[in-house]
């Protein structure tokens, strides 16, 4: 085995690892941050007999980590990158005939193995930092295992990570041995600062950073969720930090290589750095001089929603594994300190590992790659976590819509053409389709700023980003323009005949479901998929009537548009005209309480335009009117007689059971289309419905066999001894009430009842002035008991009216006593 000048903790297990791979095709290596596995293992294995002069492929999750690993290994050998150690990334590969170790990003490897399934000349593939579980890493490992099983039994596969469920991965690799390295490079002290939910995370990070600058020597690495937070903390620190020997260096994927190298490289003599980084700095990266880590505990991840075919960015709490990785950055070159912006007790509540991207990603690229591999069902491949069924279904539907797959899931010629472009299927389709109108280069430039984050800046308007990208003279922009040239040449072969103009129209070719129309306040939009999204009101795009949206962040309640371009109504017709639906729509206007008919042109959830039409006298219109009136049931013209009729029916339902119909507001609203709609044909609003029409409709709810019983068992009036017909009130909570002057009941020795004698009326006995003097359910008992006290009180107040001692023998009367009596 190769000898090294300096010792690293990983060295103690290198012999075991070499022996394992000499006898077995697969292995798992678990080593903590700072152990040196990324740059030491490939060099240590290079001269093993089973390599036989072949290449070792080292996979890294990001270009920055890949470049750093290649640089470190080349320096160890006293060479430049491109000699023994090479680099293969999207922008800027360095490979020569001498190259034996290729450091490759995971996305590039997936295309490598699809183009060369046997991996000719490759002795082993090393999956570094596999715990990040990117979609490309999972796919790459699944394809490598498939190739190993069918084409390359001699191919070695090594999965490495600092924080990994090694036993689970080992089972996937055919019960491969797990080699563990225990040692950490240097100890790291952890200090918990807590988190104030009422303050912005940027403010608390700035506080912690200034505190650490005063308390600790050395450079500081600060982990923040995204570019926006980094820029805000940078602004705050430049205002607070007065020490001229402190350099503040942002670090995120959208930066140019020079700016990234400035952040990663060692501080100049006598100076110290504060590196503000995203999760890009979590793994496979040693930032020289860092001995303090400040962890916000947050990360920004893409989350795919299959139901609407949309990927949005979401800020989440990091996993325990990621927190350990971040903490480990402080102990790479000397003992360090890690400040965590949460309570110590909250660490146990963190997820153990980050959610694998395969469980929350748009799977269209993966499904297309599987189809290119010859696999129509991705679950037949060896994925550590199988792709979720709903996302697979949605991806297949999209790819079939793009004509990339046939109905059986096999790749088509169009699918193969899409795969010629190293782009997501939607963007590849955009470039190919734009070629038919001579705009392949415009589409390629647009694709470039979408896939290479940060090109053209971070303004929302993609038209401006593309213009800036075209003027950008940085090396990254030049490399990307060369790549876009190649895409445009591939796209120019297309002859789709589609007529597109603006970048917004081009973008709609890729994301027709994200076409958006302005609504409500300035900056508020509704997308064709039914989801809302918004811009800041002062954004230059906020006044555009239509947008084509490429990227949003946040949840459904507060989705923010990150990248979009304007599109005209005419271009919408040109791009998605075949899918625009034209129809008449009858709707209920709640404010006017009337029907409105309109001719509508609709695309998805968007109403593009409309014009009013007369409301037809149809059963469907009547049904819509009835359904609309259900929400304003109390506004219907209920007459006094109909209200009492309804209350009588409900009384008998309560007294006798479900034989009687339910006429409550809830029941009437639920069945309004059945009982009211047939009586509304030809009517267009509430004002067209009179009391008679409503009465006819409602009375139809009572079966004919119950109509006679209603009059007999729940009469509208009761005849009292004077012959008066007194109305019964069925609308009270206490029960049916008869309010009658007491003198009209003289001589009545039985309490009045209804419902076949089962329910006594509640008698409200009134004075001559119609004021209640007694409420009773037992009239004979009242005569025998309380009457004497009532008589004594009332005869003084109403001396002109009879108050006999024995009301049972007195004649009933509606009048006062005759004069002189």
Secondary structure, DSSP 8 states (H G I E B T S, - for coil): ----SS--TTHHHHHHHHHHHHH-SEEEEEE-TTS-HHHHHHHHHTT-GGGTT-EEEEEESSHHHHHHHHHHHHHHTT--TTSSEEEE-SS--B--TT--EEEEEHHHHHHHHHH-TT-TTEEEEEETTGGG--HHHHHHHHHHHHHHHHT-TT-EEEEEESS--HHHHHHHTTS-EEEEE---SS-EEEEE----TTS-HHHHHHHHHHHHHHH--SEEEEE-SSHHHHHHHHHHHHHH---TTEEEEEE-TTS-HHHHHHHHS---TT-EEEEEE-GGGSSS---TTEEEEEE-SEEEEEEEETTTTEEEEEEEE--HHHHHHHHHGGGSSS-EEEEESS-GGGGGGS-SS---GGGSS--HHHHHHHHHHT-S-GGGS--SS---HHHHHHHHHHHHHTTSB-TTS-B-HHHHHHHHSSS-HHHHHHHHHHGGGT-HHHHHHHHHHHHSTTTT-S-SBHHHHHHHHHH--SHHHHHHHHHHHHHHHHHTT--------SHHHHHHHH-GGGEEEE-SSTTEEEETTS-EEE--TTSTTTT-SEEEEEEEES-GGG-EEEEEEE--HHHHHHHHGGG-EEEEEEEEETTTTEEEEEEEEEETTEEEEEEEE-----HHHHHHHHHHHGGGGGGS---HHHHHHHHHHHHHHHHH-TTS---SHHHHHHTHHHHTGGG-TT--BGGG--HHHHHHHHHTTS-HHHHHHHHHHS-SEEE-TTS-EEEEE--SSS--EEEEEGGGGTT--S--EETTTTEE-EEEEE-TTS-EEEEES-HHHHHHTTHHHHHHHHHHH-TTS---S-TTTS---SS---TT-
